[in-house]
Amino acid sequence: MNSALNNKNLQISFLIFSSLLIFLGRQLDTGITNFDDAYYAQKAKEVLESGSLWLITFAGAPAFDNPPLPFWLTALAFRVFGVSSYAAIFSSALFATGIVFMTYRLSLLLYKDYWVAFASAFVLLFPGMFVDSSRRGMVDIPLAFFVTLAFYAFFKSRDFKPWYLIFGLATACAILSKSVLGLFPLTIVGVFLILSRQWKEIINPWFLSGCMIALLLGFSWHFVNWQHYGQSFIDSHFGGLIINRSFGGTKEPFYFLGYTKDFLKNYWPWLPFTLIGLTQFGKHGFFREKDRVSLLLFLWPVLTFLVMSTSKNQTLRYLFMMFPALAIITAKTISEWMGPDKKNQALAIMTGIIAATTLFVNATPFQVKVTLAQNSKEVRELAPVINLNTPENQAIGNYRLTPSNPSMAILFYSNRVMESSVIRNPEKLMTALSFNPVKTWLSSIAEFNKLTTQYPNKLYLIQANNKYAFFTSMENRENIRYDFSAMRLPVVK
């Protein structure tokens, strides 16, 4: 296939450069969302402040739900760039770029076809689910990177056995990113070796060494926290978090179809090609040629999908670790149906779409999807005055907001804790104000307006915007400050 674009170095450079611009573009002023992003960013901020790498906290309290590797890397970004929204998503964007690169390299390793390799990266990028999550500071993208790296190392180990050590190290990092979900490479490879009857490979010293690295390093955080906190860590992490999230909650009879519905809704236009490709890869792996590459590429997404579908807590981004395999299967399937001329045209179109997306993200003001819109804008506007007028040892009162929204973003942007207990009765609020008139409160602007009508001259509005009102009692009015000259402003971007 003759094409100026069919050049390995050009393709790799273009994909890496474009991915960085797409994932990091327009991140300096968009902010991060209240829930997962702010929650993880706050943990990383506390790692930076405390210097504690193994005992992770949130709002100063022990946090047992997530292993620490993504927070270490975000804390490093905070140290380099300062604590900001941009630094909070920086490592996720780098990992996402790494996934694009690893998908290209893995496809090229398996099929020695530049078109298939480039198309694999393109399928991974579009539709925009992967791009959207890559522009957020969550732990699913680091997990997907290390899972992809683990499978790449496993395929490389066919020719050079020490790659099994990289396989083990990548799996360990996957476990340190998202706990037991990081075991998928080890589990899938184990099933693959059994089904392909590679008994000697199972007892290969290099493979066994890689498995030991994966388990010992991967569960090091679990061991340290078990030693420090005892059974409470085990009950919280494995019991309350993993078991309850996976098997508790909703009682819907067809909950296991949740991921199927997500793919039917979101994985277009690739879904038909992917399903056909999975069928063909399954046949090649199990029946026809008993091709080992086809078998492992089939097991990677299928086993992941089936196991994750047993969980009652289903979110599509949890499956990003199998997206590189789906991209390679889809690209390879489409490639077999196209002639050289069609491939040249398709390559030019794919290149144009990636270039247009890069320009759209970086050179236009249009807000599309979650991460090209302003996030936590109102919280960021209030953050400096909240920090200035709320002492460190005093929590912000919560009037008719939810226990968690916007408290996580408030903590990250203003360095102040917001109470999780919510006061909903106006009489109880007035009683609380009488008991502690210097306390500050946050509510929606609509609820505050109702309060001022019901209780005139009782409340003092410190600052408000179109969403929130930050207020205190009228008695505390003289203590409110707006002079920021003597303080270091908290993070506002």
C-alpha positions in Angstrom: 0.0 0.0 0.0 1.6 3.2 -1.2 0.8 6.3 0.8 2.9 9.2 2.2 1.0 8.7 5.4 1.9 5.0 5.6 5.1 5.7 7.5 5.8 4.4 11.0 7.7 7.3 12.4 5.3 9.8 10.9 2.3 8.0 12.3 3.7 7.6 15.8 4.8 11.3 15.9 1.4 12.4 14.6 -0.5 10.2 17.1 1.5 11.2 20.1 1.5 14.9 19.3 -2.3 14.9 18.5 -3.2 12.9 21.6 -1.3 15.3 23.9 -3.1 18.3 22.3 -6.5 16.6 22.5 -6.1 15.4 26.1 -4.4 18.5 27.5 -6.0 21.2 25.3 -8.2 23.8 26.9 -7.4 22.4 30.4 -6.1 25.6 32.0 -9.5 27.1 32.6 -12.1 24.3 32.5 -11.7 23.0 36.1 -12.6 19.5 37.4 -15.9 18.0 38.3 -17.1 17.7 41.9 -17.2 13.9 42.3 -14.4 11.5 41.2 -12.1 14.1 39.8 -12.1 16.4 42.9 -12.1 13.4 45.2 -9.0 11.9 43.7 -7.3 15.3 43.3 -7.8 16.0 47.0 -6.3 12.7 47.9 -3.2 13.6 45.8 -3.0 17.0 47.4 -3.0 15.4 50.9 -0.2 13.0 49.7 1.8 16.1 48.7 1.1 17.9 51.9 1.6 15.0 54.3 4.4 13.2 52.5 2.7 10.0 53.4 2.9 7.6 50.3 1.2 4.6 51.8 -1.5 5.9 54.2 -3.9 7.8 52.0 -6.3 10.3 53.5 -9.3 12.3 52.4 -10.1 15.4 54.5 -7.5 14.1 56.9 -9.3 10.8 57.5 -8.0 7.4 56.4 -9.2 6.5 52.9 -9.2 2.8 52.1 -11.0 2.7 48.8 -8.2 3.3 46.3 -4.6 2.2 46.0 -2.1 5.0 45.8 -0.2 4.9 42.5 -2.4 7.4 40.6 -2.2 9.8 43.6 1.6 9.6 43.8 1.8 10.6 40.2 -0.8 13.4 40.6 1.1 14.6 43.7 4.2 14.7 41.6 2.4 16.8 39.0 1.3 19.1 41.8 4.8 19.5 43.0 6.0 20.4 39.4 3.1 22.6 38.2 1.5 23.6 41.5 -1.8 22.5 42.8 -4.3 23.1 40.0 -7.0 21.6 37.8 -4.4 21.2 35.1 -2.0 19.3 37.2 -4.8 17.1 38.5 -5.5 15.7 35.0 -1.9 15.8 33.7 -0.9 12.3 34.5 -4.2 10.9 33.2 -3.6 12.7 29.9 0.0 11.2 29.7 -1.3 7.7 30.4 -4.0 8.1 27.8 -1.4 9.1 25.3 0.6 6.1 26.4 -2.4 3.9 25.7 -2.8 5.2 22.2 0.9 4.6 21.6 0.8 1.1 23.1 -2.2 0.2 21.1 -0.4 1.2 17.9 2.8 -0.7 19.0 0.9 -3.8 20.0 -1.0 -4.0 16.8 2.2 -3.4 14.8 3.9 -6.2 16.8 1.1 -8.7 16.1 0.4 -7.9 12.4 3.3 -5.9 11.0 0.8 -3.7 9.2 1.0 0.1 9.5 -2.5 0.6 8.4 -4.0 -1.7 11.0 -1.8 -0.1 13.6 -3.0 3.4 12.8 -6.6 2.3 12.4 -6.4 0.7 15.9 -5.3 3.9 17.5 -8.1 5.7 15.6 -10.8 3.3 16.7 -9.6 3.7 20.3 -9.9 7.5 20.1 -13.3 7.6 18.5 -16.1 7.8 19.5 -15.3 10.2 22.3 -15.8 8.1 25.4 -12.1 7.4 25.7 -11.1 11.0 24.9 -13.6 12.4 27.4 -12.3 10.2 30.3 -8.7 10.9 29.3 -9.3 14.6 30.0 -10.4 13.8 33.5 -8.3 13.0 36.6 -9.6 9.5 37.4 -8.0 6.1 37.9 -9.5 4.2 35.0 -7.1 5.5 32.5 -3.9 4.6 34.5 -5.4 1.1 35.0 -6.1 0.8 31.2 -2.5 1.8 30.5 -0.9 -0.7 32.7 -3.2 -3.5 31.5 -2.3 -2.7 27.9 1.4 -2.6 28.8 1.1 -6.0 30.6 -0.4 -7.6 27.4 2.2 -6.0 25.2 5.0 -7.3 27.5 3.4 -10.8 27.4 3.4 -10.9 23.6 7.0 -9.7 23.6 7.9 -12.5 25.9 7.3 -15.0 23.2 10.7 -14.0 21.7 12.5 -12.8 24.9 11.5 -14.3 28.2 12.7 -11.4 30.5 9.7 -9.4 29.2 7.8 -11.5 31.7 9.3 -9.3 34.4 7.8 -6.2 32.6 4.5 -8.1 32.5 4.6 -8.6 36.2 5.7 -5.1 36.9 2.9 -3.7 34.7 0.3 -5.9 36.4 1.6 -4.8 39.8 1.1 -1.2 38.8 -2.4 -2.0 37.6 -3.2 -3.5 41.0 -1.7 -0.4 42.7 -4.0 1.7 40.5 -7.3 0.0 41.0 -6.8 -3.0 43.4 -8.2 -6.3 42.3 -9.2 -5.0 38.9 -5.5 -4.9 38.1 -5.5 -8.7 38.3 -7.1 -9.1 34.9 -3.8 -9.5 32.9 -2.7 -12.3 35.2 -6.1 -14.0 35.1 -6.6 -13.7 31.4 -3.0 -14.9 30.6 -3.5 -17.8 33.0 -6.7 -18.9 31.2 -5.0 -18.4 27.8 -2.0 -20.6 28.7 -4.4 -23.3 30.0 -6.7 -23.2 26.9 -3.7 -23.2 24.5 -2.1 -26.0 26.6 1.2 -24.2 27.1 2.0 -26.2 30.2 5.7 -25.6 30.1 5.1 -21.8 29.8 3.1 -21.9 33.1 6.1 -23.3 35.0 8.6 -21.1 33.1 10.8 -19.4 35.8 10.5 -16.1 34.0 6.8 -16.3 34.0 6.6 -17.4 37.6 8.9 -14.5 38.6 6.6 -12.1 36.8 3.6 -13.4 38.6 5.5 -13.1 42.0 6.4 -9.5 41.1 2.7 -8.7 40.2 1.4 -10.1 43.5 4.0 -9.0 45.9 4.4 -5.4 44.6 0.8 -5.1 43.6 -0.6 -5.9 47.0 2.1 -4.0 48.9 -0.2 -1.1 49.7 -2.8 -3.6 51.0 -0.3 -5.2 53.2 1.0 -1.9 54.7 -2.5 -0.7 55.4 -3.5 -4.0 56.9 -0.4 -3.8 59.2 -1.3 -0.3 60.2 -5.1 -0.4 60.5 -5.8 -4.1 61.0 -9.1 -5.7 60.3 -10.8 -2.4 59.7 -8.9 -1.9 56.5 -9.8 -5.4 55.3 -13.5 -4.9 56.1 -13.6 -1.5 54.5 -11.6 -2.2 51.3 -12.5 -5.7 50.5 -15.8 -5.9 52.3 -17.6 -2.6 52.3 -16.1 -1.3 49.1 -15.4 -4.2 46.7 -17.9 -6.8 47.7 -20.8 -4.3 48.4 -20.1 -2.4 45.2 -19.9 -5.5 43.1 -22.7 -7.6 44.6 -24.8 -5.2 46.7 -27.0 -2.4 45.8 -29.5 -2.6 43.0 -31.9 -5.6 42.8 -32.7 -5.2 39.1 -33.1 -8.8 37.7 -31.2 -8.0 34.5 -28.5 -5.8 36.0 -25.9 -8.0 34.2 -27.0 -6.5 30.9 -25.9 -3.0 31.9 -22.7 -3.1 29.9 -24.4 -4.6 27.0 -26.8 -1.6 27.0 -23.9 0.8 27.3 -22.2 -0.6 24.2 -25.4 -0.7 22.2 -25.8 3.0 23.1 -22.2 4.3 22.9 -19.9 2.1 20.7 -20.9 3.3 17.3 -20.0 3.1 14.4 -17.7 0.3 15.4 -20.1 -2.1 17.2 -21.1 -4.2 14.2 -17.4 -4.6 13.0 -16.3 -5.4 16.6 -18.9 -8.1 17.0 -18.0 -9.7 13.7 -14.4 -9.4 14.5 -14.8 -11.0 17.9 -16.7 -13.9 16.3 -13.9 -14.4 13.7 -11.1 -14.1 16.3 -13.0 -16.7 18.5 -13.2 -19.1 15.6 -9.6 -18.6 14.7 -8.5 -19.0 18.3 -10.6 -22.0 19.3 -11.4 -24.0 16.1 -9.8 -23.2 12.8 -6.1 -22.5 13.0 -6.0 -22.4 16.8 -4.2 -19.2 16.4 -2.8 -18.1 19.8 -2.7 -14.4 18.9 -6.4 -14.5 18.0 -7.2 -16.5 21.1 -5.6 -14.0 23.5 -7.1 -11.0 21.8 -10.5 -12.7 22.0 -10.1 -13.6 25.7 -8.9 -10.1 26.7 -12.2 -8.3 26.1 -14.6 -11.2 26.5 -13.4 -12.4 29.9 -13.2 -8.8 31.1 -16.7 -8.1 29.9 -18.2 -11.2 31.4 -16.5 -10.8 34.8 -17.3 -7.1 35.0 -20.9 -7.7 34.0 -21.4 -9.7 37.3 -20.9 -6.5 39.2 -23.9 -4.4 40.1 -21.9 -1.2 39.9 -21.4 -0.8 36.2 -19.8 2.2 34.6 -18.5 2.0 31.1 -15.2 3.6 31.9 -14.4 0.6 34.1 -14.0 -1.4 30.8 -11.5 0.9 29.2 -8.8 -1.7 30.0 -10.3 -3.9 27.2 -10.7 -1.0 24.7 -7.2 -1.5 23.1 -8.1 -5.1 22.3 -11.4 -4.1 20.8 -9.7 -1.4 18.7 -7.1 -3.9 17.3 -9.8 -6.5 16.6 -12.0 -3.9 14.8 -9.2 -2.4 12.8 -7.9 -5.9 11.7 -11.5 -6.9 10.7 -12.1 -3.8 8.6 -8.6 -4.1 7.0 -9.4 -7.6 5.6 -12.4 -6.1 3.7 -10.6 -3.2 2.1 -8.3 -2.9 -0.9 -5.2 -0.8 -1.1 -6.9 2.2 -2.7 -9.7 2.2 -0.1 -7.1 1.9 2.7 -5.2 5.0 1.4 -8.5 7.0 1.3 -9.4 5.8 4.8 -6.0 6.6 6.1 -6.3 10.2 4.8 -9.8 10.5 6.3 -8.7 9.2 9.7 -5.7 11.6 9.7 -8.0 14.5 8.8 -10.5 13.6 11.6 -7.8 13.5 14.2 -6.3 16.8 13.0 -9.8 18.4 13.0 -10.4 17.2 16.5 -7.1 18.6 17.7 -8.0 22.0 16.2 -11.6 21.8 17.6 -10.3 21.3 21.1 -7.5 23.9 21.0 -8.7 26.6 18.7 -12.5 26.9 19.3 -14.6 28.0 22.2 -17.3 25.3 21.7 -18.2 23.3 24.7 -18.9 19.7 23.9 -19.3 16.8 26.4 -18.2 17.0 30.0 -14.5 18.0 29.7 -14.9 20.9 27.2 -17.4 22.6 29.4 -16.7 24.7 32.5 -16.6 22.4 35.6 -17.1 23.6 39.2 -17.1 27.2 37.9 -19.2 28.5 40.7 -17.2 26.8 43.4 -14.0 28.2 41.9 -15.5 31.7 42.0 -16.3 31.4 45.7 -13.1 29.5 46.7 -10.9 32.5 47.7 -13.6 34.2 49.9 -14.5 30.9 51.5 -10.9 30.3 52.4 -10.5 33.8 53.7 -13.6 33.8 55.9 -13.6 30.3 57.2 -11.0 29.2 59.8 -9.2 26.0 59.1 -10.7 24.3 62.2 -14.3 25.3 61.3 -16.5 23.4 58.8 -18.8 25.2 56.4 -22.4 24.6 57.2 -24.6 22.9 54.6 -28.1 24.2 54.1 -30.2 22.1 51.7 -27.4 21.0 49.5 -26.4 17.3 49.1 -23.9 15.7 51.5 -21.3 15.3 48.7 -22.1 18.0 46.2 -20.3 20.5 46.0 -18.3 19.5 49.2 -15.5 17.7 47.3 -14.9 20.5 45.0 -15.1 23.0 47.9 -12.4 21.1 49.7 -10.1 20.9 46.7 -10.5 24.5 45.6 -10.8 26.3 49.0 -9.0 24.0 51.4 -12.1 24.0 53.6 -14.3 21.2 54.8 -18.0 21.3 54.2 -20.3 19.5 56.6 -21.8 16.3 55.3 -24.8 16.6 57.6 -27.4 18.7 55.9 -29.8 21.1 57.6 -33.1 21.3 55.7 -35.4 23.0 58.1 -35.1 26.9 58.2 -35.9 27.0 61.9 -33.1 24.6 62.7 -30.8 26.8 60.6 -31.7 29.9 62.6 -31.2 28.1 65.8 -27.7 27.0 64.6 -26.9 30.6 63.6 -28.0 31.8 67.1 -25.8 29.2 68.8 -22.8 29.9 66.6 -23.1 33.3 64.8 -19.6 33.3 63.4 -20.1 30.1 61.4 -20.3 30.4 57.6 -22.8 28.5 55.5 -23.3 27.5 51.9 -26.6 27.0 50.1 -28.2 27.4 46.7 -28.9 31.0 45.8 -32.6 30.1 45.4 -32.8 28.8 49.0 -30.9 31.8 50.3 -33.4 34.2 48.7 -36.2 32.3 50.4 -34.4 32.6 53.8 -34.0 36.4 53.4 -37.6 36.8 52.6 -38.7 34.6 55.6 -36.0 36.1 58.0 -35.2 39.7 56.9 -32.1 41.3 58.4 -30.9 38.0 60.0 -28.5 36.8 57.3 -25.5 38.4 55.7 -24.6 37.4 52.2 -20.8 37.2 51.9 -20.7 36.4 48.2 -23.0 34.7 45.7 -23.2 33.7 42.1 -25.9 32.3 39.9 -25.7 28.9 41.7 -24.5 29.2 45.3 -24.7 31.7 48.2 -22.0 31.9 50.9 -23.4 33.5 54.0 -23.3 34.0 57.7 -25.3 35.6 60.5 -25.9 39.4 60.4 -24.0 39.5 63.8 -20.9 38.3 62.1 -21.0 40.9 59.4 -18.2 43.1 60.9 -15.8 40.1 60.9 -16.1 39.4 57.2 -13.0 40.2 55.1 -12.5 40.9 51.5 -8.9 42.0 51.6 -6.7 39.2 50.2 -3.4 41.1 50.4 -2.2 39.3 53.5 -3.0 35.7 52.4 -1.9 33.2 49.8 -4.9 32.6 47.6 -6.2 29.0 47.4 -6.4 27.2 44.1 -9.0 28.8 41.8 -8.1 27.2 38.5 
